[in-house]
Amino acid sequence: MAHALPPLPAVRAFEAAARHGSFTKAAEELGMTQAAVSYQIKLLEERVGAPLFLRKPRQVTLTELGQRLAPTFTEAFTLIGEAYAAARSGAEGVLCVSTILTFASSWLARNLGAFQMQHPALAVRLDISMRLIDFAREDVDVAIRSGSGRWPGLVAHLLFTPDFTPMLSPKLAASIGGVKVPADLLRLPILDPQDHWWREWFTAAGLATDALATRTGSSMGAQAYEASAAMAGHGVAILARTLFADELADGRLIQPFDLVANDGNSYWLVYPEARRNVPKIRAFRDWLLTAVPASLGKASA
């Protein structure tokens, strides 16, 4: 049995007025007069059987019922707009991926060509940032972030959980006759000693973490920068092993100990629940969830 629907022009007028908090601004957006917007909203209120706005001089506010309806109507129009855009373009246009620097430089930039060969009509734009993206306000399609995977309103797909361990250049290790036991690290400069990864690893290695408290060092803000400093011989970095497999394989970095640790956080692909079926997002998701485990699995092996 089909559901009874209110007049869509009335719903559109209500949604715009609720979003702007103004009949006048809704009228400007919809190309209508304020009187026409007011009429459409009155028509919807008659169908619902209750007021949706409290009308005051120079101000309108949503009633409790209006507050319940407005988010659902906004989401419905968003879905309709995205479905229409998807039907017109398919997996084409521009895909904006927000990601942190280390994943972008250590994995995504090296592998993105394979995705673009599969989808030549889709251009990828990377937005490198540590901040959390507001998908409702920013022109970003998907994000790759580190954390627990619990972000309200977002779908989160696990990519991998990084194990971290100290790494340094062979030349720096040789400067003290080699790094043979964890305590040898205290004889060398430590990059970003306040990084909580160091405390996690020191604890696992049986070293006192108070040795880190007295250390001074720059905070570089990204593993990619710390890895570069470590390869230049400026100190020991604590890095995600799977993201620097190439540097380990060619000898630019060495991992002196088999011991690794993790803090329970993982890398995730995230995007709004309502956009899960947009073709360009679906195409990138399907590729990424296959490519990351395949390449990082080989790196771990």
Order of alpha helices (4+ residues) and beta strands (2+ residues): alpha-alpha-alpha-beta-beta-alpha-beta-alpha-beta-beta-beta-beta-alpha-alpha-alpha-alpha-beta-alpha-beta-alpha
